[in-house]
């Protein structure tokens, strides 16, 4: 039974989260402050944390920063929950080490799907050596800079490989073209977002049927199929 720690200062939100997670067989602990979250995590480390950003006292960003900087807790996956949907907050949370991000109000079904996906990725990360991602019929080996499809190696260009590695590292997460450019080269790299579309086309072509795993989200960007 996986243990989930839910942190939110709204009692009705905690009750909703707890009810649906327990129905799915999870063990759930609920706390209403950042201080209580840090204490609970130290005393009984959970398998996953649902963390609201807007907390009294120690806010969610600080809780995430503290947990991810501690060797004892840095590998606990965190899904951030917040009423704010600005891209800045999303990026800040991810840069601090959060594994996923959901805005309120959210569907309980979507929350359950995200929890399962993050826990599954966490298990895969523990099973694979650092720098390797296994998803669907793909094995992406950063050390060898190779993609294996059904155990058959496939050489990619540096940019193609880095795009695939980025998307596969967070399945289901939508990256805008701008975010992909920044992740690969930094904010000052002189390339248009259109160039990302060209790279994706080439990558899909090389991957053959597996290229369908890279999904286009119209008007937003790209994601790896969960």
DRENVOKE-936161 format. One line per field, with one value per residue (C-alpha): residue number from 1; residue in one letter; y negated, z negated, x negated. Coordinates in nm, 3 decimals, m for minus. Layout:
// residues N
resi NUM	...
resn a	...
north Y	...
up Z	...
east X	...
END
This chain:
// residues 226
resi 1	2	3	4	5	6	7	8	9	10	11	12	13	14	15	16	17	18	19	20	21	22	23	24	25	26	27	28	29	30	31	32	33	34	35	36	37	38	39	40	41	42	43	44	45	46	47	48	49	50	51	52	53	54	55	56	57	58	59	60	61	62	63	64	65	66	67	68	69	70	71	72	73	74	75	76	77	78	79	80	81	82	83	84	85	86	87	88	89	90	91	92	93	94	95	96	97	98	99	100	101	102	103	104	105	106	107	108	109	110	111	112	113	114	115	116	117	118	119	120	121	122	123	124	125	126	127	128	129	130	131	132	133	134	135	136	137	138	139	140	141	142	143	144	145	146	147	148	149	150	151	152	153	154	155	156	157	158	159	160	161	162	163	164	165	166	167	168	169	170	171	172	173	174	175	176	177	178	179	180	181	182	183	184	185	186	187	188	189	190	191	192	193	194	195	196	197	198	199	200	201	202	203	204	205	206	207	208	209	210	211	212	213	214	215	216	217	218	219	220	221	222	223	224	225	226
resn x	x	x	x	x	x	x	x	x	x	x	x	x	x	x	x	x	x	x	x	x	x	x	x	x	x	x	x	x	x	x	x	x	x	x	x	x	x	x	x	x	x	x	x	x	x	x	x	x	x	x	x	x	x	x	x	x	x	x	x	x	x	x	x	x	x	x	x	x	x	x	x	x	x	x	x	x	x	x	x	x	x	x	x	x	x	x	x	x	x	x	x	x	x	x	x	x	x	x	x	x	x	x	x	x	x	x	x	x	x	x	x	x	x	x	x	x	x	x	x	x	x	x	x	x	x	x	x	x	x	x	x	x	x	x	x	x	x	x	x	x	x	x	x	x	x	x	x	x	x	x	x	x	x	x	x	x	x	x	x	x	x	x	x	x	x	x	x	x	x	x	x	x	x	x	x	x	x	x	x	x	x	x	x	x	x	x	x	x	x	x	x	x	x	x	x	x	x	x	x	x	x	x	x	x	x	x	x	x	x	x	x	x	x	x	x	x	x	x	x	x	x	x	x	x	x
north 0.000	m0.330	m0.609	m0.958	m1.281	m1.554	m1.914	m2.185	m2.452	m2.393	m2.115	m2.037	m1.986	m1.747	m1.553	m1.523	m1.406	m1.163	m1.011	m0.934	m0.813	m0.579	m0.438	m0.342	m0.165	m0.429	m0.515	m0.890	m1.137	m1.495	m1.806	m2.175	m2.360	m2.357	m2.309	m2.003	m1.868	m1.884	m1.722	m1.446	m1.373	m1.344	m1.110	m0.895	m0.950	m0.900	m0.744	m1.061	m1.415	m1.627	m1.981	m2.301	m2.611	m2.860	m2.759	m2.979	m3.024	m2.802	m2.799	m2.514	m2.644	m2.648	m2.300	m2.168	m2.342	m2.201	m1.844	m1.837	m1.970	m1.699	m1.368	m1.179	m1.316	m1.442	m1.131	m1.153	m1.256	m1.576	m1.685	m2.053	m2.172	m2.536	m2.770	m2.972	m2.872	m3.117	m2.957	m3.124	m2.929	m2.605	m2.656	m2.759	m2.447	m2.217	m2.381	m2.318	m1.950	m1.898	m1.600	m1.728	m2.023	m2.052	m2.360	m2.385	m2.299	m1.954	m1.637	m1.353	m1.113	m1.324	m1.352	m0.973	m0.928	m1.175	m1.003	m0.663	m0.802	m0.974	m0.664	m0.451	m0.684	m0.679	m0.300	m0.309	m0.565	m0.337	m0.035	m0.203	m0.338	m0.718	m0.857	m0.581	m0.608	m0.309	m0.388	m0.194	0.001	m0.260	m0.261	m0.598	m0.572	m0.911	m0.765	m0.592	m0.865	m0.597	m0.522	m0.156	m0.063	0.297	0.340	0.226	m0.073	m0.389	m0.684	m1.033	m1.378	m1.559	m1.781	m1.497	m1.291	m1.575	m1.655	m1.291	m1.262	m1.574	m1.457	m1.101	m1.224	m1.354	m1.150	m1.325	m1.665	m1.923	m2.127	m2.442	m2.498	m2.787	m2.563	m2.300	m2.557	m2.687	m2.339	m2.241	m2.553	m2.819	m3.135	m3.312	m3.043	m3.207	m2.958	m2.997	m2.783	m2.664	m2.480	m2.257	m2.147	m2.049	m1.847	m1.667	m1.574	m1.427	m1.244	m1.087	m0.975	m0.800	m0.632	m0.482	m0.354	m0.452	m0.814	m0.824	m0.821	m1.189	m1.368	m1.716	m1.931	m2.183	m2.542	m2.441	m2.205	m1.840	m1.558	m1.195	m0.965	m0.834
up 0.000	0.112	m0.144	m0.021	m0.217	m0.117	m0.225	m0.184	m0.410	m0.272	m0.468	m0.196	0.058	m0.176	m0.236	0.138	0.203	m0.087	0.009	0.368	0.291	0.018	0.257	0.483	0.198	0.096	m0.261	m0.308	m0.569	m0.559	m0.709	m0.672	m0.697	m0.559	m0.905	m0.967	m0.624	m0.695	m1.035	m0.899	m0.613	m0.855	m1.088	m0.827	m0.471	m0.218	0.127	0.283	0.174	0.294	0.208	0.224	0.303	0.113	m0.248	m0.558	m0.716	m0.526	m0.174	0.076	0.270	m0.046	m0.146	0.197	0.185	m0.162	m0.075	0.254	0.095	m0.173	m0.067	m0.286	m0.109	0.233	0.415	0.284	0.585	0.544	0.731	0.674	0.639	0.670	0.776	0.971	1.333	1.442	1.633	1.398	1.098	1.294	1.409	1.062	0.908	1.168	1.139	0.764	0.835	0.839	1.053	1.175	1.142	1.126	1.098	0.898	0.952	1.072	1.160	0.906	1.198	1.346	1.006	0.964	1.311	1.234	0.902	1.071	1.349	1.110	0.889	1.197	1.317	0.969	0.978	1.324	1.212	0.926	1.157	1.424	1.379	1.387	1.739	1.867	1.928	2.018	2.143	2.374	2.608	2.581	2.387	2.395	2.283	2.225	2.151	2.490	2.654	2.816	2.850	2.843	2.994	2.912	2.816	3.163	3.139	3.332	3.370	3.336	3.375	3.054	3.071	3.156	2.867	2.616	2.719	2.681	2.346	2.222	2.325	2.200	1.863	1.787	1.983	2.032	1.956	2.232	2.320	2.526	2.812	2.614	2.311	2.528	2.679	2.332	2.192	2.475	2.532	2.280	2.320	2.544	2.812	3.149	3.287	3.377	3.224	3.577	3.569	3.294	3.528	3.788	3.532	3.416	3.775	3.827	3.495	3.563	3.908	3.766	3.493	3.741	3.578	3.235	3.352	3.265	2.898	2.941	2.937	3.069	2.844	3.086	2.997	2.707	2.790	2.754	2.502	2.464	2.448	2.095
east 0.000	m0.152	m0.153	m0.061	m0.103	0.146	0.078	0.342	0.488	0.839	1.008	1.261	0.982	0.802	1.123	1.181	0.825	0.827	1.163	1.068	0.716	0.837	1.098	0.807	0.628	0.374	0.283	0.330	0.204	0.337	0.177	0.266	m0.066	m0.417	m0.567	m0.350	m0.441	m0.814	m0.770	m0.548	m0.787	m1.079	m0.889	m0.718	m0.849	m0.568	m0.588	m0.445	m0.353	m0.060	m0.166	0.039	m0.167	0.049	m0.015	m0.025	m0.369	m0.612	m0.465	m0.469	m0.769	m0.979	m0.857	m0.955	m1.295	m1.366	m1.266	m1.454	m1.774	m1.775	m1.941	m1.692	m1.385	m1.501	m1.376	m1.019	m0.806	m0.602	m0.289	m0.218	0.143	0.239	0.513	0.256	0.204	m0.063	m0.351	m0.602	m0.472	m0.475	m0.833	m0.950	m0.799	m0.951	m1.293	m1.283	m1.231	m0.854	m0.754	m0.420	m0.186	0.194	0.414	0.735	1.010	0.905	1.087	1.039	0.999	0.721	0.554	0.560	0.413	0.132	0.057	0.034	m0.186	m0.429	m0.455	m0.517	m0.793	m0.945	m0.963	m1.119	m1.378	m1.482	m1.501	m1.713	m2.069	m2.106	m2.078	m1.850	m1.476	m1.261	m0.911	m0.677	m0.908	m1.184	m1.510	m1.684	m2.046	m2.208	m2.551	m2.566	m2.358	m2.144	m1.776	m1.675	m1.338	m1.246	m1.615	m1.731	m1.972	m1.894	m2.131	m1.987	m2.134	m2.226	m1.918	m1.680	m1.813	m1.787	m1.429	m1.329	m1.508	m1.331	m0.984	m1.034	m1.152	m0.803	m0.545	m0.213	m0.361	m0.317	m0.625	m0.584	m0.829	m0.977	m1.035	m1.203	m1.440	m1.529	m1.585	m1.818	m2.023	m1.935	m1.733	m1.987	m2.013	m1.933	m1.680	m1.314	m1.043	m0.968	m1.302	m1.161	m0.880	m1.140	m1.336	m1.019	m0.932	m1.278	m1.270	m0.930	m1.044	m1.352	m1.144	m0.899	m0.579	m0.714	m0.713	m0.343	m0.447	m0.539	m0.206	m0.130	0.088	0.231	0.153	m0.073	m0.359	m0.458	m0.446	m0.545	m0.243	m0.181
END
